[in-house]
Amino acid sequence: MPHFQRPGIGAVGSYQVAGVPFITGSGANSLKASTEHKITFPTITKSVLVRLNDPSEDHAIRIHFNPTGSGDVYTGNHYVELTTDRDAFTFNVKCKELYISNAHASNHSGYLIVAELTGISPSEMFTLTGSGLTTADGT
């Protein structure tokens, strides 16, 4: 009887084929001031687009791969900030989760996430920490 083996984190073919679509987000003003949302993907990503989705002025979001309480995510500038409505950034990365935080202490913001997913289980993904993610020098 044939045995089908699931692809692992290094399965090149999983990143070469078109990904399965995944779309989520939050409405304008739903990401409250000085808070963060954790987005957990059902499988490992191939790419992730995040767009600030708020027509109001003076709104901004930060995208990072670890919660703000781990290491020096904010003080080490380990995030991408979107500041203008419809401003977007695409990450061509494999990850099982990411964090969106509100960069302002008083305003609320919204966002849209569009990801391409692989068929790789999140349990295959290693933890994203270290230099450039949670620390400046890899310690």
N, CA, C and O atoms as a GROMACS GRO file, in nm:
protein
  556
    1MET      N    1   0.084  -0.117   0.000
    1MET     CA    2   0.000   0.000   0.000
    1MET      C    3   0.090   0.125   0.000
    1MET      O    4   0.183   0.132   0.080
    2PRO      N    5   0.064   0.222  -0.089
    2PRO     CA    6   0.147   0.343  -0.094
    2PRO      C    7   0.132   0.427   0.033
    2PRO      O    8   0.026   0.431   0.095
    3HIS      N    9   0.241   0.492   0.068
    3HIS     CA   10   0.241   0.578   0.186
    3HIS      C   11   0.272   0.720   0.141
    3HIS      O   12   0.376   0.746   0.080
    4PHE      N   13   0.182   0.813   0.172
    4PHE     CA   14   0.202   0.953   0.136
    4PHE      C   15   0.267   1.025   0.253
    4PHE      O   16   0.215   1.025   0.365
    5GLN      N   17   0.379   1.086   0.226
    5GLN     CA   18   0.449   1.161   0.330
    5GLN      C   19   0.421   1.310   0.313
    5GLN      O   20   0.431   1.363   0.202
    6ARG      N   21   0.385   1.377   0.421
    6ARG     CA   22   0.357   1.521   0.419
    6ARG      C   23   0.486   1.599   0.395
    6ARG      O   24   0.592   1.558   0.442
    7PRO      N   25   0.478   1.710   0.323
    7PRO     CA   26   0.598   1.790   0.299
    7PRO      C   27   0.649   1.854   0.429
    7PRO      O   28   0.569   1.890   0.516
    8GLY      N   29   0.779   1.869   0.440
    8GLY     CA   30   0.840   1.933   0.556
    8GLY      C   31   0.880   2.076   0.525
    8GLY      O   32   0.856   2.126   0.415
    9ILE      N   33   0.941   2.141   0.623
    9ILE     CA   34   0.976   2.283   0.613
    9ILE      C   35   1.073   2.313   0.498
    9ILE      O   36   1.074   2.424   0.445
   10GLY      N   37   1.153   2.214   0.459
   10GLY     CA   38   1.248   2.235   0.350
   10GLY      C   39   1.200   2.185   0.216
   10GLY      O   40   1.280   2.176   0.123
   11ALA      N   41   1.074   2.152   0.202
   11ALA     CA   42   1.019   2.101   0.076
   11ALA      C   43   1.009   2.212  -0.027
   11ALA      O   44   0.914   2.291  -0.026
   12VAL      N   45   1.107   2.219  -0.115
   12VAL     CA   46   1.117   2.328  -0.212
   12VAL      C   47   0.992   2.341  -0.298
   12VAL      O   48   0.945   2.452  -0.325
   13GLY      N   49   0.938   2.228  -0.341
   13GLY     CA   50   0.820   2.231  -0.426
   13GLY      C   51   0.702   2.303  -0.363
   13GLY      O   52   0.620   2.362  -0.434
   14SER      N   53   0.692   2.297  -0.231
   14SER     CA   54   0.581   2.364  -0.161
   14SER      C   55   0.587   2.515  -0.175
   14SER      O   56   0.485   2.583  -0.164
   15TYR      N   57   0.706   2.569  -0.200
   15TYR     CA   58   0.722   2.714  -0.214
   15TYR      C   59   0.722   2.756  -0.361
   15TYR      O   60   0.710   2.875  -0.391
   16GLN      N   61   0.735   2.660  -0.453
   16GLN     CA   62   0.739   2.692  -0.595
   16GLN      C   63   0.601   2.696  -0.659
   16GLN      O   64   0.580   2.770  -0.755
   17VAL      N   65   0.509   2.619  -0.608
   17VAL     CA   66   0.374   2.618  -0.664
   17VAL      C   67   0.294   2.734  -0.605
   17VAL      O   68   0.330   2.790  -0.502
   18ALA      N   69   0.184   2.768  -0.671
   18ALA     CA   70   0.097   2.874  -0.619
   18ALA      C   71   0.044   2.833  -0.483
   18ALA      O   72   0.010   2.716  -0.460
   19GLY      N   73   0.036   2.929  -0.393
   19GLY     CA   74  -0.011   2.902  -0.258
   19GLY      C   75  -0.162   2.902  -0.247
   19GLY      O   76  -0.232   2.952  -0.335
   20VAL      N   77  -0.211   2.845  -0.140
   20VAL     CA   78  -0.353   2.846  -0.108
   20VAL      C   79  -0.385   2.983  -0.047
   20VAL      O   80  -0.314   3.028   0.042
   21PRO      N   81  -0.491   3.051  -0.094
   21PRO     CA   82  -0.520   3.185  -0.043
   21PRO      C   83  -0.570   3.185   0.102
   21PRO      O   84  -0.641   3.094   0.145
   22PHE      N   85  -0.532   3.289   0.172
   22PHE     CA   86  -0.574   3.312   0.310
   22PHE      C   87  -0.593   3.463   0.324
   22PHE      O   88  -0.499   3.539   0.300
   23ILE      N   89  -0.712   3.506   0.362
   23ILE     CA   90  -0.739   3.650   0.378
   23ILE      C   91  -0.807   3.672   0.512
   23ILE      O   92  -0.902   3.603   0.547
   24THR      N   93  -0.756   3.771   0.585
   24THR     CA   94  -0.817   3.810   0.712
   24THR      C   95  -0.785   3.956   0.736
   24THR      O   96  -0.718   4.020   0.655
   25GLY      N   97  -0.831   4.008   0.845
   25GLY     CA   98  -0.801   4.147   0.878
   25GLY      C   99  -0.887   4.196   0.992
   25GLY      O  100  -0.954   4.119   1.060
   26SER      N  101  -0.882   4.324   1.009
   26SER     CA  102  -0.965   4.388   1.111
   26SER      C  103  -1.024   4.513   1.050
   26SER      O  104  -0.964   4.576   0.964
   27GLY      N  105  -1.142   4.550   1.096
   27GLY     CA  106  -1.205   4.669   1.046
   27GLY      C  107  -1.132   4.794   1.095
   27GLY      O  108  -1.055   4.790   1.191
   28ALA      N  109  -1.158   4.904   1.028
   28ALA     CA  110  -1.100   5.031   1.070
   28ALA      C  111  -1.134   5.054   1.217
   28ALA      O  112  -1.247   5.030   1.259
   29ASN      N  113  -1.040   5.099   1.291
   29ASN     CA  114  -1.056   5.131   1.433
   29ASN      C  115  -1.069   5.010   1.524
   29ASN      O  116  -1.104   5.027   1.641
   30SER      N  117  -1.042   4.889   1.478
   30SER     CA  118  -1.057   4.772   1.566
   30SER      C  119  -0.929   4.735   1.640
   30SER      O  120  -0.935   4.668   1.743
   31LEU      N  121  -0.815   4.778   1.588
   31LEU     CA  122  -0.688   4.754   1.659
   31LEU      C  123  -0.668   4.872   1.752
   31LEU      O  124  -0.623   4.979   1.711
   32LYS      N  125  -0.700   4.851   1.877
   32LYS     CA  126  -0.698   4.960   1.974
   32LYS      C  127  -0.558   5.012   2.001
   32LYS      O  128  -0.458   4.943   1.976
   33ALA      N  129  -0.552   5.131   2.052
   33ALA     CA  130  -0.425   5.197   2.084
   33ALA      C  131  -0.338   5.110   2.173
   33ALA      O  132  -0.385   5.052   2.271
   34SER      N  133  -0.211   5.103   2.139
   34SER     CA  134  -0.109   5.032   2.218
   34SER      C  135  -0.142   4.884   2.243
   34SER      O  136  -0.108   4.831   2.348
   35THR      N  137  -0.207   4.819   2.148
   35THR     CA  138  -0.236   4.676   2.159
   35THR      C  139  -0.178   4.603   2.038
   35THR      O  140  -0.131   4.666   1.943
   36GLU      N  141  -0.184   4.469   2.042
   36GLU     CA  142  -0.138   4.392   1.927
   36GLU      C  143  -0.231   4.273   1.904
   36GLU      O  144  -0.293   4.222   1.997
   37HIS      N  145  -0.239   4.231   1.778
   37HIS     CA  146  -0.313   4.113   1.739
   37HIS      C  147  -0.214   4.007   1.693
   37HIS      O  148  -0.117   4.038   1.623
   38LYS      N  149  -0.238   3.884   1.731
   38LYS     CA  150  -0.158   3.772   1.684
   38LYS      C  151  -0.237   3.702   1.573
   38LYS      O  152  -0.351   3.662   1.593
   39ILE      N  153  -0.174   3.688   1.456
   39ILE     CA  154  -0.236   3.619   1.346
   39ILE      C  155  -0.168   3.482   1.334
   39ILE      O  156  -0.047   3.475   1.313
   40THR      N  157  -0.244   3.376   1.347
   40THR     CA  158  -0.192   3.240   1.337
   40THR      C  159  -0.243   3.178   1.208
   40THR      O  160  -0.363   3.172   1.184
   41PHE      N  161  -0.152   3.133   1.124
   41PHE     CA  162  -0.188   3.075   0.996
   41PHE      C  163  -0.213   2.925   1.010
   41PHE      O  164  -0.147   2.859   1.090
   42PRO      N  165  -0.308   2.870   0.933
   42PRO     CA  166  -0.337   2.727   0.944
   42PRO      C  167  -0.225   2.637   0.892
   42PRO      O  168  -0.213   2.522   0.936
   43THR      N  169  -0.144   2.687   0.801
   43THR     CA  170  -0.025   2.618   0.752
   43THR      C  171   0.086   2.722   0.734
   43THR      O  172   0.061   2.842   0.749
   44ILE      N  173   0.206   2.678   0.702
   44ILE     CA  174   0.320   2.768   0.684
   44ILE      C  175   0.298   2.856   0.561
   44ILE      O  176   0.247   2.810   0.459
   45THR      N  177   0.335   2.983   0.572
   45THR     CA  178   0.316   3.077   0.461
   45THR      C  179   0.427   3.065   0.357
   45THR      O  180   0.538   3.018   0.385
   46LYS      N  181   0.393   3.109   0.238
   46LYS     CA  182   0.488   3.127   0.129
   46LYS      C  183   0.518   3.277   0.117
   46LYS      O  184   0.632   3.318   0.094
   47SER      N  185   0.414   3.357   0.133
   47SER     CA  186   0.427   3.503   0.135
   47SER      C  187   0.308   3.562   0.210
   47SER      O  188   0.202   3.501   0.220
   48VAL      N  189   0.330   3.684   0.261
   48VAL     CA  190   0.225   3.753   0.338
   48VAL      C  191   0.226   3.900   0.299
   48VAL      O  192   0.330   3.966   0.305
   49LEU      N  193   0.111   3.952   0.259
   49LEU     CA  194   0.095   4.095   0.233
   49LEU      C  195   0.012   4.152   0.347
   49LEU      O  196  -0.092   4.097   0.382
   50VAL      N  197   0.060   4.262   0.406
   50VAL     CA  198  -0.015   4.331   0.510
   50VAL      C  199  -0.038   4.474   0.461
   50VAL      O  200   0.054   4.540   0.415
   51ARG      N  201  -0.164   4.519   0.472
   51ARG     CA  202  -0.199   4.654   0.427
   51ARG      C  203  -0.270   4.728   0.539
   51ARG      O  204  -0.359   4.674   0.605
   52LEU      N  205  -0.229   4.852   0.561
   52LEU     CA  206  -0.302   4.940   0.654
   52LEU      C  207  -0.435   4.972   0.588
   52LEU      O  208  -0.438   5.022   0.475
   53ASN      N  209  -0.542   4.946   0.656
   53ASN     CA  210  -0.675   4.958   0.598
   53ASN      C  211  -0.757   5.055   0.681
   53ASN      O  212  -0.854   5.016   0.746
   54ASP      N  213  -0.717   5.180   0.679
   54ASP     CA  214  -0.784   5.280   0.762
   54ASP      C  215  -0.780   5.414   0.692
   54ASP      O  216  -0.671   5.468   0.669
   55PRO      N  217  -0.895   5.470   0.658
   55PRO     CA  218  -0.897   5.597   0.585
   55PRO      C  219  -0.865   5.718   0.672
   55PRO      O  220  -0.850   5.829   0.619
   56SER      N  221  -0.854   5.700   0.801
   56SER     CA  222  -0.826   5.813   0.890
   56SER      C  223  -0.679   5.852   0.885
   56SER      O  224  -0.593   5.770   0.851
   57GLU      N  225  -0.651   5.974   0.918
   57GLU     CA  226  -0.513   6.020   0.926
   57GLU      C  227  -0.455   5.985   1.062
   57GLU      O  228  -0.528   5.953   1.156
   58ASP      N  229  -0.325   5.992   1.073
   58ASP     CA  230  -0.254   5.967   1.199
   58ASP      C  231  -0.278   5.828   1.255
   58ASP      O  232  -0.290   5.811   1.376
   59HIS      N  233  -0.285   5.730   1.168
   59HIS     CA  234  -0.298   5.591   1.210
   59HIS      C  235  -0.177   5.516   1.155
   59HIS      O  236  -0.130   5.545   1.045
   60ALA      N  237  -0.128   5.421   1.230
   60ALA     CA  238  -0.013   5.342   1.186
   60ALA      C  239  -0.017   5.206   1.253
   60ALA      O  240  -0.064   5.191   1.366
   61ILE      N  241   0.035   5.106   1.181
   61ILE     CA  242   0.048   4.974   1.239
   61ILE      C  243   0.193   4.927   1.223
   61ILE      O  244   0.266   4.974   1.136
   62ARG      N  245   0.232   4.835   1.309
   62ARG     CA  246   0.364   4.774   1.302
   62ARG      C  247   0.347   4.624   1.285
   62ARG      O  248   0.263   4.562   1.351
   63ILE      N  249   0.426   4.566   1.197
   63ILE     CA  250   0.421   4.423   1.170
   63ILE      C  251   0.550   4.362   1.219
   63ILE      O  252   0.658   4.410   1.186
   64HIS      N  253   0.540   4.254   1.298
   64HIS     CA  254   0.660   4.190   1.351
   64HIS      C  255   0.633   4.041   1.370
   64HIS      O  256   0.518   3.998   1.367
   65PHE      N  257   0.738   3.964   1.388
   65PHE     CA  258   0.727   3.819   1.396
   65PHE      C  259   0.732   3.765   1.538
   65PHE      O  260   0.730   3.643   1.558
   66ASN      N  261   0.738   3.853   1.635
   66ASN     CA  262   0.737   3.816   1.776
   66ASN      C  263   0.652   3.917   1.852
   66ASN      O  264   0.638   4.031   1.807
   67PRO      N  265   0.595   3.878   1.965
   67PRO     CA  266   0.516   3.975   2.042
   67PRO      C  267   0.605   4.088   2.094
   67PRO      O  268   0.725   4.070   2.114
   68THR      N  269   0.546   4.202   2.115
   68THR     CA  270   0.623   4.318   2.159
   68THR      C  271   0.692   4.295   2.293
   68THR      O  272   0.790   4.362   2.324
   69GLY      N  273   0.642   4.203   2.373
   69GLY     CA  274   0.702   4.174   2.503
   69GLY      C  275   0.822   4.082   2.497
   69GLY      O  276   0.885   4.057   2.601
   70SER      N  277   0.858   4.030   2.380
   70SER     CA  278   0.972   3.938   2.370
   70SER      C  279   1.094   4.011   2.314
   70SER      O  280   1.090   4.062   2.202
   71GLY      N  281   1.199   4.015   2.391
   71GLY     CA  282   1.321   4.083   2.345
   71GLY      C  283   1.300   4.231   2.326
   71GLY      O  284   1.225   4.295   2.399
   72ASP      N  285   1.369   4.284   2.227
   72ASP     CA  286   1.360   4.428   2.200
   72ASP      C  287   1.295   4.455   2.064
   72ASP      O  288   1.352   4.525   1.981
   73VAL      N  289   1.176   4.399   2.041
   73VAL     CA  290   1.107   4.414   1.914
   73VAL      C  291   1.091   4.562   1.878
   73VAL      O  292   1.125   4.601   1.766
   74TYR      N  293   1.041   4.644   1.969
   74TYR     CA  294   1.023   4.787   1.941
   74TYR      C  295   1.155   4.864   1.950
   74TYR      O  296   1.191   4.937   1.858
   75THR      N  297   1.227   4.848   2.060
   75THR     CA  298   1.349   4.927   2.077
   75THR      C  299   1.457   4.888   1.978
   75THR      O  300   1.542   4.969   1.944
   76GLY      N  301   1.454   4.764   1.930
   76GLY     CA  302   1.550   4.719   1.830
   76GLY      C  303   1.505   4.741   1.688
   76GLY      O  304   1.575   4.703   1.594
   77ASN      N  305   1.388   4.803   1.670
   77ASN     CA  306   1.332   4.830   1.537
   77ASN      C  307   1.315   4.703   1.454
   77ASN      O  308   1.345   4.702   1.335
   78HIS      N  309   1.267   4.596   1.517
   78HIS     CA  310   1.245   4.469   1.449
   78HIS      C  311   1.101   4.459   1.400
   78HIS      O  312   1.030   4.364   1.432
   79TYR      N  313   1.059   4.557   1.322
   79TYR     CA  314   0.923   4.563   1.270
   79TYR      C  315   0.922   4.647   1.142
   79TYR      O  316   1.018   4.719   1.113
   80VAL      N  317   0.813   4.636   1.068
   80VAL     CA  318   0.788   4.723   0.953
   80VAL      C  319   0.666   4.805   0.990
   80VAL      O  320   0.566   4.751   1.036
   81GLU      N  321   0.673   4.936   0.968
   81GLU     CA  322   0.562   5.024   1.004
   81GLU      C  323   0.493   5.075   0.878
   81GLU      O  324   0.559   5.120   0.784
   82LEU      N  325   0.361   5.068   0.878
   82LEU     CA  326   0.280   5.124   0.770
   82LEU      C  327   0.208   5.245   0.825
   82LEU      O  328   0.145   5.238   0.931
   83THR      N  329   0.215   5.358   0.753
   83THR     CA  330   0.165   5.483   0.808
   83THR      C  331   0.059   5.554   0.725
   83THR      O  332  -0.003   5.648   0.774
   84THR      N  333   0.038   5.512   0.601
   84THR     CA  334  -0.057   5.580   0.513
   84THR      C  335  -0.164   5.482   0.471
   84THR      O  336  -0.134   5.366   0.443
   85ASP      N  337  -0.290   5.526   0.465
   85ASP     CA  338  -0.398   5.437   0.425
   85ASP      C  339  -0.364   5.367   0.294
   85ASP      O  340  -0.320   5.432   0.198
   86ARG      N  341  -0.383   5.238   0.290
   86ARG     CA  342  -0.354   5.150   0.177
   86ARG      C  343  -0.205   5.125   0.160
   86ARG      O  344  -0.164   5.059   0.064
   87ASP      N  345  -0.122   5.176   0.252
   87ASP     CA  346   0.021   5.144   0.254
   87ASP      C  347   0.031   4.994   0.279
   87ASP      O  348  -0.040   4.941   0.364
   88ALA      N  349   0.120   4.924   0.205
   88ALA     CA  350   0.128   4.778   0.217
   88ALA      C  351   0.272   4.732   0.210
   88ALA      O  352   0.360   4.802   0.158
   89PHE      N  353   0.296   4.613   0.263
   89PHE     CA  354   0.428   4.551   0.257
   89PHE      C  355   0.409   4.402   0.237
   89PHE      O  356   0.325   4.340   0.302
   90THR      N  357   0.487   4.343   0.146
   90THR     CA  358   0.481   4.200   0.122
   90THR      C  359   0.607   4.134   0.175
   90THR      O  360   0.719   4.174   0.143
   91PHE      N  361   0.588   4.032   0.258
   91PHE     CA  362   0.697   3.952   0.312
   91PHE      C  363   0.698   3.820   0.235
   91PHE      O  364   0.598   3.748   0.236
   92ASN      N  365   0.807   3.786   0.170
   92ASN     CA  366   0.822   3.656   0.107
   92ASN      C  367   0.894   3.567   0.207
   92ASN      O  368   1.014   3.543   0.196
   93VAL      N  369   0.819   3.518   0.305
   93VAL     CA  370   0.877   3.444   0.416
   93VAL      C  371   0.792   3.323   0.452
   93VAL      O  372   0.673   3.316   0.423
   94LYS      N  373   0.858   3.227   0.517
   94LYS     CA  374   0.784   3.117   0.577
   94LYS      C  375   0.769   3.150   0.725
   94LYS      O  376   0.867   3.178   0.795
   95CYS      N  377   0.646   3.144   0.771
   95CYS     CA  378   0.617   3.167   0.913
   95CYS      C  379   0.484   3.102   0.946
   95CYS      O  380   0.405   3.072   0.856
   96LYS      N  381   0.459   3.081   1.074
   96LYS     CA  382   0.330   3.025   1.116
   96LYS      C  383   0.244   3.128   1.186
   96LYS      O  384   0.126   3.104   1.212
   97GLU      N  385   0.304   3.244   1.218
   97GLU     CA  386   0.230   3.350   1.285
   97GLU      C  387   0.302   3.483   1.266
   97GLU      O  388   0.422   3.487   1.237
   98LEU      N  389   0.227   3.590   1.283
   98LEU     CA  390   0.287   3.724   1.288
   98LEU      C  391   0.201   3.810   1.377
   98LEU      O  392   0.089   3.773   1.414
   99TYR      N  393   0.254   3.926   1.411
   99TYR     CA  394   0.188   4.016   1.505
   99TYR      C  395   0.170   4.152   1.438
   99TYR      O  396   0.258   4.201   1.369
  100ILE      N  397   0.053   4.211   1.461
  100ILE     CA  398   0.022   4.346   1.415
  100ILE      C  399  -0.004   4.428   1.540
  100ILE      O  400  -0.089   4.392   1.622
  101SER      N  401   0.069   4.537   1.555
  101SER     CA  402   0.047   4.622   1.673
  101SER      C  403   0.016   4.764   1.629
  101SER      O  404   0.054   4.809   1.521
  102ASN      N  405  -0.055   4.834   1.716
  102ASN     CA  406  -0.090   4.972   1.693
  102ASN      C  407   0.027   5.058   1.739
  102ASN      O  408   0.070   5.048   1.853
  103ALA      N  409   0.076   5.141   1.651
  103ALA     CA  410   0.194   5.222   1.680
  103ALA      C  411   0.162   5.349   1.758
  103ALA      O  412   0.253   5.419   1.802
  104HIS      N  413   0.035   5.379   1.776
  104HIS     CA  414  -0.004   5.503   1.845
  104HIS      C  415  -0.064   5.472   1.981
  104HIS      O  416  -0.125   5.367   2.002
  105ALA      N  417  -0.046   5.565   2.071
  105ALA     CA  418  -0.099   5.548   2.207
  105ALA      C  419  -0.245   5.591   2.218
  105ALA      O  420  -0.310   5.560   2.318
  106SER      N  421  -0.298   5.661   2.118
  106SER     CA  422  -0.435   5.711   2.132
  106SER      C  423  -0.528   5.674   2.017
  106SER      O  424  -0.649   5.678   2.035
  107ASN      N  425  -0.477   5.638   1.900
  107ASN     CA  426  -0.562   5.610   1.784
  107ASN      C  427  -0.586   5.461   1.767
  107ASN      O  428  -0.513   5.378   1.821
  108HIS      N  429  -0.690   5.428   1.692
  108HIS     CA  430  -0.723   5.290   1.658
  108HIS      C  431  -0.699   5.272   1.509
  108HIS      O  432  -0.712   5.368   1.432
  109SER      N  433  -0.663   5.150   1.466
  109SER     CA  434  -0.634   5.126   1.325
  109SER      C  435  -0.696   4.995   1.278
  109SER      O  436  -0.745   4.916   1.359
  110GLY      N  437  -0.692   4.972   1.146
  110GLY     CA  438  -0.738   4.849   1.087
  110GLY      C  439  -0.637   4.800   0.985
  110GLY      O  440  -0.552   4.877   0.940
  111TYR      N  441  -0.646   4.673   0.947
  111TYR     CA  442  -0.550   4.616   0.853
  111TYR      C  443  -0.613   4.503   0.774
  111TYR      O  444  -0.719   4.451   0.810
  112LEU      N  445  -0.547   4.466   0.665
  112LEU     CA  446  -0.586   4.354   0.580
  112LEU      C  447  -0.464   4.266   0.562
  112LEU      O  448  -0.354   4.317   0.541
  113ILE      N  449  -0.482   4.134   0.569
  113ILE     CA  450  -0.373   4.039   0.547
  113ILE      C  451  -0.415   3.944   0.436
  113ILE      O  452  -0.522   3.885   0.440
  114VAL      N  453  -0.328   3.929   0.336
  114VAL     CA  454  -0.347   3.833   0.228
  114VAL      C  455  -0.222   3.748   0.225
  114VAL      O  456  -0.112   3.799   0.204
  115ALA      N  457  -0.238   3.617   0.245
  115ALA     CA  458  -0.122   3.528   0.249
  115ALA      C  459  -0.137   3.415   0.148
  115ALA      O  460  -0.248   3.376   0.111
  116GLU      N  461  -0.022   3.363   0.105
  116GLU     CA  462  -0.017   3.240   0.027
  116GLU      C  463   0.032   3.132   0.122
  116GLU      O  464   0.138   3.145   0.183
  117LEU      N  465  -0.046   3.026   0.133
  117LEU     CA  466  -0.011   2.919   0.226
  117LEU      C  467   0.042   2.796   0.153
  117LEU      O  468  -0.002   2.765   0.042
  118THR      N  469   0.135   2.728   0.215
  118THR     CA  470   0.186   2.601   0.166
  118THR      C  471   0.102   2.489   0.228
  118THR      O  472   0.008   2.516   0.301
  119GLY      N  473   0.136   2.366   0.199
  119GLY     CA  474   0.071   2.253   0.261
  119GLY      C  475   0.148   2.200   0.381
  119GLY      O  476   0.124   2.088   0.426
  120ILE      N  477   0.241   2.281   0.432
  120ILE     CA  478   0.329   2.238   0.541
  120ILE      C  479   0.266   2.271   0.676
  120ILE      O  480   0.220   2.383   0.698
  121SER      N  481   0.265   2.175   0.764
  121SER     CA  482   0.206   2.190   0.896
  121SER      C  483   0.282   2.294   0.979
  121SER      O  484   0.405   2.300   0.971
  122PRO      N  485   0.211   2.375   1.058
  122PRO     CA  486   0.278   2.472   1.146
  122PRO      C  487   0.374   2.405   1.246
  122PRO      O  488   0.468   2.468   1.293
  123SER      N  489   0.350   2.280   1.279
  123SER     CA  490   0.438   2.210   1.373
  123SER      C  491   0.579   2.190   1.317
  123SER      O  492   0.672   2.163   1.392
  124GLU      N  493   0.594   2.202   1.186
  124GLU     CA  494   0.726   2.189   1.121
  124GLU      C  495   0.811   2.316   1.135
  124GLU      O  496   0.933   2.311   1.118
  125MET      N  497   0.747   2.429   1.166
  125MET     CA  498   0.817   2.558   1.169
  125MET      C  499   0.894   2.579   1.298
  125MET      O  500   0.844   2.550   1.407
  126PHE      N  501   1.015   2.628   1.284
  126PHE     CA  502   1.098   2.661   1.399
  126PHE      C  503   1.060   2.799   1.452
  126PHE      O  504   0.989   2.874   1.384
  127THR      N  505   1.104   2.833   1.571
  127THR     CA  506   1.074   2.962   1.633
  127THR      C  507   1.160   3.071   1.571
  127THR      O  508   1.282   3.055   1.558
  128LEU      N  509   1.097   3.181   1.533
  128LEU     CA  510   1.169   3.294   1.473
  128LEU      C  511   1.215   3.388   1.584
  128LEU      O  512   1.139   3.474   1.629
  129THR      N  513   1.339   3.372   1.626
  129THR     CA  514   1.398   3.461   1.726
  129THR      C  515   1.543   3.485   1.688
  129THR      O  516   1.596   3.424   1.595
  130GLY      N  517   1.606   3.574   1.762
  130GLY     CA  518   1.748   3.600   1.741
  130GLY      C  519   1.773   3.731   1.670
  130GLY      O  520   1.689   3.821   1.670
  131SER      N  521   1.890   3.740   1.610
  131SER     CA  522   1.935   3.864   1.547
  131SER      C  523   1.837   3.912   1.439
  131SER      O  524   1.800   3.836   1.350
  132GLY      N  525   1.797   4.037   1.450
  132GLY     CA  526   1.706   4.096   1.354
  132GLY      C  527   1.559   4.069   1.383
  132GLY      O  528   1.472   4.124   1.315
  133LEU      N  529   1.531   3.985   1.481
  133LEU     CA  530   1.391   3.953   1.515
  133LEU      C  531   1.357   3.990   1.658
  133LEU      O  532   1.254   4.052   1.684
  134THR      N  533   1.445   3.952   1.752
  134THR     CA  534   1.423   3.987   1.892
  134THR      C  535   1.545   4.051   1.956
  134THR      O  536   1.534   4.114   2.061
  135THR      N  537   1.660   4.035   1.894
  135THR     CA  538   1.783   4.095   1.949
  135THR      C  539   1.865   4.157   1.836
  135THR      O  540   1.848   4.123   1.719
  136ALA      N  541   1.952   4.248   1.872
  136ALA     CA  542   2.035   4.315   1.773
  136ALA      C  543   2.159   4.232   1.738
  136ALA      O  544   2.211   4.244   1.627
  137ASP      N  545   2.206   4.150   1.832
  137ASP     CA  546   2.331   4.078   1.809
  137ASP      C  547   2.318   3.927   1.806
  137ASP      O  548   2.418   3.857   1.800
  138GLY      N  549   2.196   3.876   1.809
  138GLY     CA  550   2.174   3.732   1.802
  138GLY      C  551   2.182   3.661   1.936
  138GLY      O  552   2.176   3.538   1.940
  139THR      N  553   2.196   3.734   2.045
  139THR     CA  554   2.204   3.670   2.176
  139THR      C  555   2.070   3.659   2.241
  139THR      O  556   2.058   3.607   2.352
   0.00000   0.00000   0.00000
